[in-house]
């Protein structure tokens, strides 16, 4: 006899209430409480969830705990496990069903977007070490879990619990790429050396886990329902994969080919892909394999621009900030008071406790040993092992699916909840303790212009954001007048915002590696321009080009790591603001400003911020025998004192070795004579400038900041380039009273004065120099800009 369940449904359903005001003022039409209507009840639940989660996160984030953990704790706090009978006053069965449905849709959407951002081709470029770590992170714990399963259950009487434990062991063993990339993003080490290794290993482990889950599902159907059902399941999997990768993916590639280069895909294309995703969501009910359908569809979509980035930019914020938190909290809302009996009746629970311990310990060892044997530092190898062992949203989704399908009961679901909560809380704290990216800078000091040998090749890192920066940097380098006796090694770094893909990319164009379509066009134009500059200065300049694709808030790591690897003495950063020829503002980029501030704070060498006024165009070279002709560049340095000014003086001295540069040194001294910054080193450097007949030296006494401002402003019409020291937070009589009027405090007082809008008529470019200051600390500094 077929079991039947009767369900009462109110028709028409109560969705939108007549309004809270109608109830308060006694309107006769308000026959029901507003809480009986699904829409206001759902809105109340959303507000309650976000308020409780943010309250927990406000306190826990100080301990290094991620937002994901705070959301889990919020769900647990609002569940029946904590509120007991009082939970019924907040949560009704209908309300939880609506919340769970929206959350499940958000989980499927998240899986889809992660698939869109993932680049499976990274496996083909992975080295042996990362491949080994990725494979062992899945195979080793799964193999070691088999004896635990076989020894824990009777093969005949406990066949059902054995199959449950088999499925759970696969969840404990899998490596989740989405969980790892979220963790790396939370720790801000996504584009660090350890982060790149972890991502490459995670992609290998994730795809292997996907394959094993598909195979395991087919074997489970074979054992449970027989060969015919298993063949049907296998045929469904093969048919879905064939349609996705042999029909849909070629169609999307064709749409991309018909999209003009540099242009966005049409809204119609995005709408069609979105409909394909919506078509995958109902397939979840057909098979245990189908919860992976949105993820596999996302893998088939070409990552990066134009299609992948368009999908991510349009939907990611909504999914990550609305739908996904609802799913995470709904995971905790399923919790009920646990009645655990550790006697013989709870063999399933005891077996899973042993299974979790074995799987996680073996996973840690399997990921640690290959890294350690590859001569990775012990602390870094341990951190990588913990990263590969983390649990997150994907694992939570699998446990939720098992619970909703009655594969596990509420006791086992509660146990898996605490496993996810424990791992999601402990791993970030442990990794932050074990891995310190600034440790690379230990012992890396005296990497400044002052400490560099004269007449040796000067290593420089030049940063490029937009095409206008190419001409600006080349003009500045040209004004530096490199020669065979005074050569430069210029490392050009093209920074591109990471969009539509999960993994950051760093490309060295000297290695003849195939570049992706997202960077090939513009980077090629950049390389051509700098190669031409190198050809015009043959023997005096060597060019090395690099491209970094990373999130804006992590780009400073790419800059600092390149400067560290190339032993650079100077990093040249473009100013965040650009002007039209009439002096009006063309663009003002806040993320470039924040990036410059982070580089100034964390750079392992000296830094120069270049403000280009389009007045340093390439000049015709002077004949070698025409020393009496007018110089090509008029350069001035304003010297007040301090390490930054000494660094700027050293750079200007190097430039003045070429007769194409006419250098003027303007020393501003305090009239009261109390110059605490004065030192023997500065006196010696200035004495050398005075004695040089080719350098124009001027010394002026000033009473206060306004007098200094008048002198500096009068110089902008006389020179092509003015060099100043940053002197950040350095007080002196010469600048008193100017700090309160700063628009760009990160440039220092004189840098801000020269960057102000009312100086545009002078058409004078500015270079603000900061000498390197290495501070190695286990705790990261606070950024100047949020």
N, C-alpha and C positions, 0 to 999 in steps of 0.2 A: 504494500500500500504506500502510496506517495505521501510524504509529509507535507502538510499545508500550513501556511502562516497567514493569518488575517491581519491586515494593516488598515487602520482608519485614516483616511485622507480628507482634510477639510477643503471643500470646493465652494467658491474660488479660494485659492490660497491667500493668506494674509501677508502681504509683502510690504506695502507702504502704509504707515499709520496716518490718521487724520491730523496728527500733530500733537506735540506735548501741550501746547497752549490750549487746545480744545479740551483736554482732560482737566487741566488745572482750573479752567474757568467754567467747567460744568456744561460743556456743549453736549446736547443730547445725542449727537451723531457718534460720540465717542463711547461706544458700547463695549469696547475691549481695551485692556491695558496696552500702552504703547509697546511694552516689552513682548507682547504676543505676536508682534509683526516682525518678519524675518529681516528686513532691511535695517531698521534702527537697532535691532538686537545685534546684527552683524557689525554695524558701525561701532557700537559700544564695545564689542569684543576686540575689535582692532585697536581702539583707543586704549583699552585696558592692557592689552598685550604689549603695546609699544611703551606705555608708561612704566610698567613693571620691569620690562627688559632694560630700559634705559636707566632706571634707578639702580638695578643690580650692576650694570656696566659702569656706572659712575664710580662705584667703589672698587670693583674688581679690576678695572683697567689699570689701576695703580700697581697691581701685583703682576701685570703682564698677561692677564687672562683675556683671551679674545672675546669679541662680541658674540660669537657662536655659543660659547659656554654660558654667557649671561642669558641668552635666549632659552637655552635648555633649562637653566635653573628657574627662569620665569615660568616656563611651561610646567615644571614640576611643582612650583609654589602654588600655581592656580589649579592644580589637578586634585582629584579625589584623594590621592595619597597623602596630601598635606591638609587640605581643607576638610576632609572627611565628609560628613553629611551637609556641611555648609556649602559645598560646591554646587549643590542643586539650585541654590538661589542665584548663582551666577551663570552656570552652564546648564542648558537643557540638551536633551538628545538631539533635537532639531538644530540647535545652535552649533553643537560640535560637528554635526554632519555637514552643515554649510561650510564651517571653517575648515574641516578636513578636505572637503571637495576643492575649495579654492587653493588650499595648501598643496594638495596633490597635483593640481594643474601647474602651480608655481614650480614644484619639483621637476615635473616633466619639461617645463620651459627652461629651467636651469640646466638640466641634462642636455637639452638641445643646444643651448648657447655654448656650453662647455665643449661639445662636439664641434661646433662651428669654429671655436678659437683654437682647437687642438690641431697640431701639424704632425700626422703620423709619419711623414717622411723623415722626421728627425732620427728615427731608428736607423735609417740607412747611413746617417752621418755620425752615429754614436761610436765611441771607441769600445774596445773589449771590456774595459773596466766597468763602464756604465751599463753595458749589455749584461754583464755577469751579475751586477748588483740587481738590475731589474728582474732578471729571470729567477735568481735565487730568492729574492724577496717574496716570491709567490710559491715556487716549487718546494723550497725547504720546509716552511711551516706546514704546508699541506701534507707532505710525506710524513713528517713527524707526528701529525695529528692522527693519522690512520691507526697506529697501534693503540692510542688512547681510546679511540672509538671501538675498536675490536675487543679490547679488554674490559670495557665498561658495561657492555650489554650482552645479554643472552641472545644468540643468533636466531632463536625461534620465538621465544615469548616476548622479546622486546624489539621486534623488528621495526615498529613504528618510531619509537624514540631514537633508534639508531639512524634512521633516515633523517629525522629532524636534526640530529647532531651533525650528520654529514653536510647538510645544507649550511648549518651555522659555522662549521669548520671552514667552509669555502669563504664565508664572509669574514672570518677572522684572518684568513690568509691573504686575501686579495690586497693589491696595492691600488689605492684610489688616487688617480691623477687630479681630479677636482679638489679633493681634500688637501692634497699637498700644495697645489698652486694657491689655494686660499690661505694656507698656513704661511707660505713664503711671502705672500702679499701682506699679511698681517705683521710679519716680522721685518718687512722692508728689506729682504735679502733676495728678491726675485732675480736680479741681474748680477748678483755676486757670484764669485767662483763656485762656492758651495751650492748656491741656488741653481746655477746652470747644470751642475752635475746631477742634482736631485731631480730636476725637471726631465732631463734626458733619461735617467733611470726610471722615473715614474711613468713616462710614456710607454716604455718597454714593458714594465710590470702591468700597467693598466690594460694594454691591448692583449697581453697574455692572460690576464684575469678574465677579460671579456670572452676570449676564446674558450677558456676552461668552464666558464659559467654556461655557455651555450652547449658545450659537450656534456657537462654535468646534468643539465636540464633534460637533454635527450636521453641519457642513460637512466635518469629517474623515471621518465615516462615509460621506458622499456621495462623496468623492474616492476613498476606499479600497475601498468595497464596493458603490457604485452607489446609484441613486435609491430602490429598494425598501427597502434596509436603512436609508437615511436617513429615509424616511417612517416606518418602524417605530420608529426611535429618537425621532423627533419626537412620534409618537403616545404613546410611553411617557412622555416628559417631560410632555406636556400632561395625560395621564391622571393622573399622580402629583400634579401641581400642582392639578388640579381636585379630586381626592379630599381633599387636605390643606386647601385654602383654602375649598372650597365645602361640604365635608361635616364634616371634623373640627373646623375652627375654629369654625363656628357651634355645634357640639355643646358645645365647651368654654366658649364664651360663655354658653350656656344653663345649664351647670353652675354657672358663677360667679354668674349671676343668682339661682339658687335657694340660694346660700350666704348666710346671714344676714350683714349688714354687721358688719365687725369680727371675724368668726369665720373659722377656717381651713377649707379645703376638706376633704372626707372622705378617709380613707385609700383608699377605693375609687377615687375620682377620680385620685389620684396613681398607684395601681396600674395603672389603665387606660392612663394616659399613658405610664407606663414600658413597658408591653407594646407600645404603638405604636412607641416608640423601638426596642425589641428587634426588632420586625417590620421596621424599616428597615435594620437591620444586614445581614441576608442579601441585601438588594437590591443591595448593592455589587457582587456578582458578575454582575449582569445587564447592566450598562451602565457605560461610562466616566462617565456623568453621576451614577450612583447613589451614589458616595462623598459627594455633597453632600446626600443624602436626609435624614440626621439633622439637618443644619443647617437645611434648609428646613422640616422638621417643627418644629424649635424656633422658627423665625420665626413659625409659625402660632399658637403658644401665646401668649395674652395675657401680657405682661410685668408684673412687679410683683405685689402682693398681689391676690387670695389664692392663685392657682394658681402663677404664675411664681415667687414668692418661696418657696412651699412646696417646689417642686421643687429650687430652688437650695440652700436651707438643708439639705435632706435629702441631696443627692448631691454638692454641689460640693467639700466637704472631702475626701471619699473620692477623687474624680476628680483633683483638683489635687495631692494629697499622696501618692497611691499609683499610680494608673493612668498619669497623664500623665508622671511622671518615668521610668517604665519604657519608655514609647514614645520619649521623647527619647533615652534611653541606647541603646535598640535601634537608633535611627537611626545612632548612631556605631558600634555593633557590626557593622553591615553593611560597614564600611570594610575594604578590602583593600590590600595594598601597591600603590602606583600605579606603573605602568610607562608613563611618558608619553614619546612620541616627537613632538617638535615639528617634525618634518619634514612632507612632503606628506601622509603617511598619516593625520595627525591634523588634517585640515581641520575636522572637526566640533568638536574641542576648541578650536582656534584661533578658529573662528567664534563659539563661545559665550563665549570670553573677551572678544572685541570686543563681543559683544551685551550682556554684563553691564555693561561700562564705558559703552556708549552708553545703555542703558536707565536706569542709575542716575544718570548725569550729567544726562540729559534730565529725569528725574523730579525731581531736585533743583531744576533751573532752573524747571520748570513749576510747582512748588509755591512757590518763592521769589518769583517775579515778581508774581503776583497779591497776595500778602501785602504785599510791599514797595510796590507801587503803591497799596495801600489804606492807606498811611501807618502800617503796623506798623513798630516799631523794627527796624533791620537785624538785630540779634542774635536777636530773637524770630522774625523771618521765616526766618532760617537754621535755627534750632532746629526750627521747624515743618516745614521742608523735610526735614530729617533724620528727624523722627518719621514723616512720611508715607512715607519710603523704607525703613523698617526691615523686616527679615525675621524670621519667627518660626515658630511651630508649624504654622500653616496651610501655609506654603510648604514646610516640611519634610515635611508629610503628602503634598503633591502629588508631590514628588520621590521619596518612598518608594513611592508608588503606581506611578509611571512605572518605577521600578527593578524592583518586584515583577512588573509586567506585561511586563517585558523590552522596554519602549519605549526605555530607555537602558541602557548597559552600566555596569560597575563603575567605569570611568574617568570617565564623565560623572557618575555618582552621586558619586564622590569630589570632583569639581570643585564640584558643587552643595552638597555638605556644607561645603566651605570657604567658599563664598559666604555660606551661612546663618551659619556660625560668625563670619566676619569682620564681617558687618553687625550681628549680635546683640551683638557685643563693642564695636564702635566707636561705634555710634549712641548708646547710653546715656551713654558717657563724653563724647561731643561735646555732646549736649544738656545734660548737667549743667554743662558748661563755658559754654555759650552762654546758657542761660536761668537766671536767678536770680529766683525769685518775690519775694524781699525787696527787690529793686531798686525796687519800687513805693513803698517807704517812704522812699526817699532824699529828703531835704529836707522830710519831713513831721514837724515837731517842734513843741514847745510846744502840743500838743493836750491840755491838761489843764485841770482846773477852775481852778487858780490863774492861768492865763494867759488865761482866758476873760473877756470883758467883763462886768462886773456889770449886772444888769437887762436882759440880752439873752437871746434864746431859747437854752436849753441843749439841745444835741443829745445824745441818749442811745440806746444799743443795748441792748435787753432780750432775753435769750435764754430760750426756752421749750422744755422737753423733754416734760413730761407735763402733764395737765390741772391738777394741783395747783399748778404753777408760775404759772398764769394769775392766780389769786387772790393768790398771794404777791407777785408783781411789782406788781399793781394796788394792793395794800395799802401797799407800800413807796412807790410813786409818790404815793399819797394822803397818806402821812405826810410826804412832801416838801413838801406844801402849795403846789402851783403856783398862780400868780395871773396876771392879765393883765399885771401889772408884772414878774412873775418867771416867764415861760412856759417850757414844755418842748416839745421836738420828740422824741417817743418813736418809735423804729424797732424794732418787735417782730419778732424772728426766730424762727420755729418750726423747730426742727431735727428731722428724721426720718431714721432709719437707712436707708441704701440697701440694699434687699433685693429680689432677683428681677429686677433690671435693671442694665445695665452703665453707663449714662450718668447722672451726677449732674444734678440739676435745681435751678434757682434761679428762684423765681416771685415777681414783684412784683405784689401784689394790687391795686395802684393802677392798673395798666395794663389792667384788665378782660380779662386773658387767661384763656382757658379752662384750668382746672386739671385735673390728672389725678385719676382716681378714688381714687388712693392717698392724696391729701392733701386732697381737697375737704371731707370731713365734719368732721374735727377742726379744720382750719384755719378753716373757716367759723364754728365755735363760738368759736374764739379771736378772730376778727375781730369777732364780735358783742359779746363781753365788753369788748374794748378800745374799740370804738365807743361803747358805753354809758358807759364811763369818760370818754371824750372829751366826750360830751354833758353829763355832770354837771359838767365843768370847761370849759365853752364859752369859747373865747378864751384859755384858760390852757394847754391841752394840744392838740397835734396828733399824730395817730397815723398811722403808715405800717406796714403789715403785709407781711411777707415769709415765704416758706417755702423751706427748703433741704433737699433730699434728697441725702445724701452719705454716704460711709463714715465710721464713727466716728473713725478716726485722721486724717481730713482735715477734720473739721468746724471746727476752729480757723481754717482758711483762709477759710471762709465768714463767720465772725464778724469776723475782722480785715479782710477785704475790704469788708464792709458798713460797718464803722466808718470805713474809709478813704474810701469813696465818699460817705458821708453826713456826713463831717467831724465825727464824734462826738467828744465829750470824755470820755465815760464809758461803759463796758460793764458791765452788770449780769448776773452769772452766778448761777444757783441753786446752792446747796450740794449735794453729791452724796448727802448723807444726809438722810432725813426721819424724823420721829418720830410715833408715835401720841400721843393726848391724855394717856395715862398715863406718857409718857416713854420707853416701849420703842421700839426701832428698827423702823420700818416698811419701809424699803428702804435699801440701801447700794450705790450703783452705781459700780463701779470705772471704767467707761469715761467717765462724767461727771467723775470726779475727775481722770483723766488729761487730759481735754479742758480742764478749768479750769487745770491746770498749764501746758498748752501756750499757752493764751491769755494767762496771766500772763507768760509768757516772751516772746511774740511780738507782743502787742497794740500797735497804733500810738497808743494813747491810754490814759488811766487806766482801771483795772479795779476793780470792786467785787464781792466774793463775798457773797451775801446768805444768811444762815442764818435761816430763818423758823420761829418758834415759835408761829404762829397767834394772835398777840396784837395784830396791827395791823389788825384789821377796821375797815372804814369807820366813821368817827365822824360824828355829826351835826354839821353846820357851826355855828359860833358866830354869834350875831347880831352885826352890825357895831358896835352900841352897847353891847355887854356885855363890855368889856375886863376887867372884874373877875372874870368867871367863870373856873373852873378850865380850864386848857388841855386840848386833846384828846390831845396826845401828849407824853410825857416822854422826851426824848432826851438822851443823855450822850455825850461824847467823852472818851476817855482819851488824854492827850497826853504823850508822852515826848520827842519831837523827831525830826527827820529829814524827808526829802521826803515820805514816805508820810503821816506825821502832819500835815504842813502841808496836804496835799491833803484829808485827812479833816476838818481844821479848816475849810478853805474850804467844803466841802460842808455841814457843820453850820451854818456862818454863813449860808449861803444859805437853809437851812431855817428858821432862826430869824427871818427877816424877817416871817414870818406869826405873828400872835399865838396861833394854835392850837398852836404848838410851844413848849414850855418847855425851853430848852437849858441843860445843865449841862456846864461845862468842868472836867475834873479833870486838873490838871497834876501829874505825879509826877516829883520831882527827886531826884537822888542826894544823900545826906546829906554825902558827902565834898566836894561842891561842884565836882568835876572833871568838868564837863559839856562834853565836846568837841563835842557836837551843837549847843550853844547858838550862836546867830547873831543878827545884827541883824534879819534878816527875821523870825525867829520871835519875837523880843522885841517887834517892832512889831505883829505879828499878835495876840499875847497881850495887849499893852497896849490894843489896840482892844477886845478881848473884856472886859477888866476895866472899861473905861469905859462899856460898854453896860449900862444899868440893867435891861434885860430878860433878861440872861444871868447865870446863877449861876456864878461862877468860884471854884474851890477849888484850892489848891496844897498838896501834901503831900510831905514828904521821906520817902524809903524807903531802907533800908540794903541790901536785896538782893531777889532774885526772890521768895522766899516771902512777904515782906511785901507786895510788889506783888500777888501772887496773892490774899492775904487781902482787900485793898482791892477788887480787881476782882470777886471772888466776892460780896462784900457788896453790890455794886451791882445784881446781876441781879434782885433782888426789888423794886427801887425805880424802875426805868425800863422803858419799852416798847421802846426801841431804844438800843443802844450801838454807837458808831462807833469803830473803831480803825484805825490804820495797819498795813499788813502788816509792814514792817520786816524783810524776809526776810534772814537771815544778818547782821543788824546787832546787834552785841553792845553792851551797856550795863550799868552797875551795877544799874539797876532791874530787869533781867530775868536777872541771873546765877543760874545753877543751875536754870533752868526748861527750857532747851532739851533736856536729856537726857530729859525726861518727855513730849515732844511726841508726840501721836498723829497730828496732821495738820501736818507741818512746812511744807507749802506755804501755810498760813494765817499763818505767823509765830507768834511766841510768845504774844502776847496773843490773837490770833484762835483759836489752838488751845486756849488756856485757856477761852475763852468757848464754844467748840464742844464741849467735853467733855461726856460723858453726864451727869455728876453735877450739871450746871447746869440740867437740864430743869425742876426744880421752880420755878425763877425765872420761867419763861415770858417770857424777854427775847430779842427778836430781835437779831441781830448783823449789822453790815455791815463787812467788812474791805476797806480801800481801799488800792490801790497806784497811785502816780503813774506816768505813762507814762515809759518809758526806752527810747528808740529806739537800737538798735545795728544798723547796716546792715553786713552781712558777706556775703562770697561763700560762706561755709561755714555751713550750718545749725547751730544750737546743739543740744546734746544735750537731749532731753526729760527732765523731772524724773521721769517715770514711763515705763517701757518699754511 
